[in-house]
């Protein structure tokens, strides 16, 4: 692949990422890195574009080895577009064969799971945390498959609550599932997979027996109390107003006394 072909490959990759629903931020990062790589190749007269050119680019520009195992999220942002570009060029896809999972993804969710694995491995977590997050996601996807849901894009908050609150795990395990799913759902929303985020489903996470949040019930109860308080205030205000206009009040008493005085000073009958 030469520099002229490289420009076309970059354009094809960006169009493919957009068609497959990748986020605008991810595509913008890829565009920036790959254009920088193209300019690097042109400036240094690199005629044959391949892994050696990519290795030199990362080493010279970012002091980063292309096959480094422990990378930061920022380094992953720089390296990923190059690996993705080469993967697409050589295989016609970008399912990241260089980052194959050690455990087979759940049946029917292979593409989604590999995207999620790529996201998790780019967070900079420890290997133990990465394995834990991936394991919990596999368990969640297996639960969805058992319920007959095969399209992650059709996921609803009720499906998530049904998984966390199924009673098969301890309160502690359900709490950890909720924490990891909240992070995963935020990523899924940013990637355009689902229209809701993790905090929409789990505003608060408590270490006790799980029950779905009852926002609507609490809101209705609060509105009822508010209306009750308002009606009480209105009744109280009405009482005060009636009392102020009553003859037993100071104003009313003065009027009453004035009427009595007028009556007592007037001519008496008979």
C-alpha positions in Angstrom: 0.0 0.0 0.0 1.4 3.4 -1.0 0.5 6.9 0.2 -2.1 7.4 -2.5 -3.8 4.1 -1.5 -3.4 5.0 2.1 -5.7 8.1 1.7 -8.4 5.9 0.1 -8.0 3.3 2.9 -8.4 6.0 5.5 -11.5 7.4 3.8 -13.0 3.9 3.5 -12.4 3.1 7.2 -14.0 6.3 8.4 -17.1 5.7 6.2 -17.3 2.1 7.5 -17.0 3.2 11.1 -19.9 5.7 10.6 -22.0 3.1 8.8 -21.5 0.6 11.7 -22.6 3.2 14.3 -19.4 4.1 16.0 -19.5 7.3 18.0 -18.6 10.7 16.5 -15.8 11.1 19.1 -14.2 7.7 18.1 -14.4 8.6 14.4 -12.9 12.1 15.1 -10.0 10.5 17.0 -9.4 8.0 14.2 -9.4 10.8 11.6 -6.9 12.9 13.5 -4.4 10.0 14.1 -4.6 8.6 10.6 -4.2 12.0 8.9 -1.2 12.6 11.2 0.2 9.2 10.1 -0.4 10.0 6.4 1.5 13.3 6.7 4.3 11.5 8.6 4.7 9.0 5.7 4.7 11.8 3.1 7.2 13.9 5.0 9.6 11.0 5.5 9.2 9.6 2.0 7.8 6.3 3.1 6.6 4.5 0.0 5.5 1.1 1.4 2.8 1.5 4.1 2.6 -1.3 6.5 3.3 -2.4 10.1 7.0 -1.2 10.0 5.8 2.3 9.0 3.2 2.3 11.8 5.8 1.1 14.3 8.2 3.9 13.3 5.4 6.4 13.5 4.3 5.4 17.0 7.9 5.2 18.3 9.0 8.5 16.9 5.9 10.6 17.5 4.6 9.1 20.7 7.4 6.9 22.2 5.0 4.0 22.0 5.6 0.4 20.9 2.9 -1.0 18.6 2.7 -4.3 20.5 2.9 -2.9 24.0 0.7 -4.9 26.4 0.2 -2.4 29.1 -1.0 0.9 27.6 -2.9 3.9 29.0 -6.2 5.0 27.6 -4.5 7.9 25.8 -2.0 5.6 24.2 -4.8 3.3 23.2 -6.6 6.2 21.4 -3.4 6.8 19.4 -2.7 3.2 18.5 -6.1 1.8 17.9 -6.9 3.6 14.6 -3.6 2.2 13.1 -4.3 -1.3 14.1 -7.9 -1.0 12.9 -6.8 0.4 9.6 -4.4 -2.5 9.0 -6.9 -5.1 10.1 -9.4 -3.8 7.6 -6.8 -3.7 4.9 -5.7 -7.3 5.4 -8.9 -9.0 6.4 -11.7 -6.8 5.2 -13.1 -6.3 8.7 -12.0 -4.8 12.0 -13.0 -7.2 14.7 -9.5 -6.9 16.1 -7.9 -10.3 15.6 -4.9 -8.9 17.5 -7.0 -8.6 20.6 -8.9 -11.9 20.5 -10.7 -12.8 23.7 -9.4 -15.8 25.6 -13.0 -16.8 26.2 -15.5 -17.2 23.4 -18.2 -14.5 23.3 -21.8 -15.5 23.9 -23.5 -16.9 20.8 -25.2 -14.1 18.8 -23.3 -11.3 20.5 -19.9 -11.8 19.1 -19.5 -8.4 17.3 -20.9 -6.4 20.3 -18.8 -8.3 22.8 -15.6 -7.7 20.9 -16.3 -3.9 20.7 -17.0 -4.0 24.5 -13.8 -5.9 25.1 -11.8 -3.3 23.1 -13.4 -0.6 25.2 -12.6 -2.3 28.5 -9.0 -3.1 27.6 -8.4 0.5 26.7 -9.5 1.8 30.2 -6.1 1.0 31.7 -7.5 -1.2 34.5 -5.6 -4.1 36.0 -5.8 -7.5 34.3 -7.9 -8.8 37.1 -10.4 -6.0 36.8 -10.5 -6.4 33.0 -11.3 -10.2 33.4 -13.9 -9.4 36.0 -15.7 -6.9 33.8 -15.6 -9.1 30.7 -16.9 -12.1 32.8 -19.8 -10.2 34.1 -20.7 -8.9 30.7 -20.6 -12.5 29.3 -22.9 -13.6 32.2 -25.3 -10.7 31.4 -25.4 -11.5 27.7 -26.0 -15.2 28.5 -29.0 -14.1 30.6 -30.4 -12.0 27.7 -29.9 -14.9 25.3 -31.8 -17.2 27.7 -34.7 -14.7 27.8 -34.8 -14.7 24.0 -33.2 -11.3 23.5 -30.6 -11.5 20.7 -30.3 -7.8 19.7 -28.5 -5.6 22.2 -30.0 -2.6 20.5 -33.4 -3.7 21.7 -32.3 -3.7 25.3 -34.6 -1.9 27.7 -34.1 -0.8 31.4 -36.6 -3.4 32.5 -34.3 -6.1 31.0 -31.4 -4.8 33.1 -33.5 -4.7 36.3 -34.7 -8.2 35.6 -31.1 -9.5 35.5 -29.8 -7.7 38.6 -32.9 -8.5 40.6 -33.3 -12.2 39.5 -32.4 -13.4 43.0 -29.7 -15.8 41.8 -26.8 -13.9 43.4 -26.1 -12.4 46.8 -26.8 -8.7 47.6 -23.1 -8.0 47.3 -22.9 -9.7 43.9 -25.9 -7.8 42.6 -24.4 -4.5 43.7 -21.2 -5.3 41.8 -23.2 -6.3 38.7 -25.0 -2.9 38.9 -21.7 -1.0 39.2 -20.2 -2.7 36.1 -23.4 -2.5 34.1 -23.8 1.2 34.8 -20.3 1.8 33.3 -21.1 -0.5 30.4 -24.5 1.2 29.7 -22.9 4.6 29.7 -20.4 3.4 27.0 -23.3 1.7 25.1 -25.2 5.0 25.1 -22.1 7.0 23.9 -21.7 4.4 21.1 -25.3 4.8 20.1 -26.2 1.2 21.0 -29.0 2.1 23.4 -30.7 5.4 24.1 -30.2 5.4 27.9 -27.2 5.4 30.1 -26.1 3.6 33.3 -27.3 6.3 35.7 -30.7 6.4 34.1 -31.0 2.8 35.1 -29.1 2.9 38.4 -29.3 6.4 39.9 -28.2 4.9 43.3 -26.7 1.5 44.1 -27.1 0.1 47.6 -25.7 -3.0 49.2 -29.1 -4.6 50.1 -31.6 -6.9 48.5 -32.2 -5.5 45.0 -35.5 -4.0 44.0 -36.1 -1.8 40.9 -36.2 1.9 41.6 -39.7 3.4 42.1 -39.2 6.9 40.8 -42.7 7.2 39.5 -44.2 6.0 42.8 -42.1 8.3 44.9 -42.8 11.2 42.6 -46.6 10.6 42.7 -46.4 10.3 46.5 -44.5 13.5 46.7 -46.9 15.3 44.4 -49.8 14.0 46.5 -48.2 15.4 49.7 -47.6 18.6 47.9 -51.2 18.9 46.9 -52.3 18.0 50.4 -50.0 20.6 51.9 -51.2 23.2 49.4 -54.8 22.4 50.2 -54.1 22.7 53.9 -52.4 26.0 53.4 -55.4 27.2 51.3 -57.8 26.0 54.0 -55.7 27.7 56.6 -55.6 30.9 54.6 -59.3 30.8 54.2 -59.8 30.3 57.9 -57.6 33.3 58.7 -59.5 35.4 56.1 -62.9 34.3 57.6 -61.6 35.0 61.1 -60.4 38.5 60.1 -63.9 39.3 58.7 -65.7 37.7 61.6 -67.5 40.0 64.2 -65.4 38.4 66.9 -62.2 39.8 65.6 -60.9 43.3 66.5 -62.2 44.7 63.3 -65.5 43.0 63.7 -65.7 43.8 67.4 -65.1 47.5 66.7 -67.9 47.4 64.1 -70.1 45.6 66.6 -69.2 48.1 69.4 -69.9 51.0 67.0 -73.2 49.5 66.2 -74.1 49.0 69.8 -73.0 52.6 70.7 -75.1 53.9 67.9 -78.0 51.9 69.1 -77.6 52.9 72.8 -77.4 56.6 72.0 -80.4 56.6 69.8 -84.0 57.3 70.9 -85.5 54.5 72.9 -88.7 53.1 71.8 -91.6 53.8 74.0 
